[in-house]
Amino acid sequence: MRELSALEDPKMREANERRGDDHGVNLSHLRSLAKRLKTQHELAFRFWATGDTAARLLATLVCRPKAFSAAELDVMIRDSGSPKLLDWFIVNVVKRSRHADKLRLGWKDGDDLVGRAGWSLTTKRVVKTPRLDPLLDQIEKEMKQAPAHKQWAHCLADIGIRHPELRARAIGIGERLAVLIDYPASPGCTPPYAPVWIAEMVRRHEETRG
């Protein structure tokens, strides 16, 4: 914890807080610390118990994902509190656990960050799911009114990118909903507005094939 405190950068914290994240630690430095610690599941629990976001981010890197029960993961996701921590917890822990699909069904219709977690896991299934029209129906009906963090779900764009037969519908839904249309993307980055994102990812894929 002293090392994490020493890594704290007030300017980075200020920038992160504008995005709803309450930490000021460079994530590359955090990964380097995790690499040195290696897997230490009990230590990960102790990091999480501090309630400190940087320590909890570190916990997602040194825990043993398959050792968690579904109930433990459910409690932890509801206590995550910030978008970055939730995203790391999903990618580094839940997706590698044995309970991802069971939890996805319980989280997808939840509010705000819990819903974001459910949709993040649903996005992973887009490649494997044969019938996606019902999912598009739900996105079209609910996404516009969803809390901001839940709207970050990449599911609509991923359907349009990976399923050419549904691409026109996915783009049309994105244009009608206009979710994230004004999101300020950094220079050189693709904005998360679904129609633009779909077009750019398809273009890159075709360039690679060509």
SULTAGI-V673715 format. One record per residue. N is the residue number from 1. PSI is psi in whole degrees, -180 to 180 (* if undefined). Layout:
((N | PSI) (N | PSI))
//
This chain:
((1 | -34) (2 | -40) (3 | -42) (4 | -41) (5 | -38) (6 | -25) (7 | -9) (8 | 129) (9 | 114) (10 | -37) (11 | -40) (12 | -39) (13 | -43) (14 | -44) (15 | -42) (16 | -37) (17 | -27) (18 | -21) (19 | 7) (20 | 11) (21 | 127) (22 | 62) (23 | 162) (24 | 33) (25 | 131) (26 | 127) (27 | -29) (28 | -40) (29 | -36) (30 | -42) (31 | -38) (32 | -41) (33 | -41) (34 | -37) (35 | -37) (36 | -39) (37 | -32) (38 | -167) (39 | 122) (40 | 90) (41 | -43) (42 | -37) (43 | -38) (44 | -42) (45 | -41) (46 | -40) (47 | -47) (48 | -39) (49 | -19) (50 | -26) (51 | -4) (52 | 129) (53 | -42) (54 | -42) (55 | -37) (56 | -37) (57 | -43) (58 | -38) (59 | -37) (60 | -20) (61 | -20) (62 | 0) (63 | 176) (64 | 98) (65 | -39) (66 | -7) (67 | -12) (68 | 143) (69 | 164) (70 | -38) (71 | -41) (72 | -44) (73 | -38) (74 | -44) (75 | -43) (76 | -40) (77 | -36) (78 | -15) (79 | 8) (80 | -44) (81 | -23) (82 | 149) (83 | -45) (84 | -45) (85 | -43) (86 | -45) (87 | -43) (88 | -40) (89 | -41) (90 | -51) (91 | -45) (92 | -22) (93 | -63) (94 | -45) (95 | -22) (96 | 0) (97 | -179) (98 | 1) (99 | 11) (100 | -46) (101 | -38) (102 | -44) (103 | -36) (104 | -45) (105 | -33) (106 | -21) (107 | -27) (108 | -36) (109 | 11) (110 | 172) (111 | 149) (112 | -118) (113 | -34) (114 | -43) (115 | -38) (116 | -43) (117 | -45) (118 | -41) (119 | -31) (120 | -43) (121 | -33) (122 | -37) (123 | -39) (124 | -30) (125 | -6) (126 | -38) (127 | -34) (128 | -17) (129 | 122) (130 | -32) (131 | 106) (132 | -5) (133 | -42) (134 | -35) (135 | -40) (136 | -38) (137 | -44) (138 | -43) (139 | -46) (140 | -36) (141 | -37) (142 | -22) (143 | -37) (144 | -37) (145 | -2) (146 | 153) (147 | 154) (148 | -44) (149 | -34) (150 | -30) (151 | -16) (152 | -10) (153 | 134) (154 | 10) (155 | -46) (156 | -48) (157 | -40) (158 | -37) (159 | -47) (160 | -33) (161 | -44) (162 | -15) (163 | 91) (164 | -33) (165 | -19) (166 | 4) (167 | -46) (168 | -40) (169 | -42) (170 | -43) (171 | -43) (172 | -42) (173 | -45) (174 | -42) (175 | -40) (176 | -41) (177 | -34) (178 | 27) (179 | 129) (180 | 18) (181 | -29) (182 | 16) (183 | 130) (184 | 97) (185 | 146) (186 | 155) (187 | 132) (188 | -6) (189 | 148) (190 | 126) (191 | 154) (192 | 2) (193 | 120) (194 | -49) (195 | -41) (196 | -43) (197 | -46) (198 | -49) (199 | -43) (200 | -43) (201 | -38) (202 | -41) (203 | -45) (204 | -41) (205 | -42) (206 | -35) (207 | -40) (208 | -42) (209 | -36) (210 | *))
//
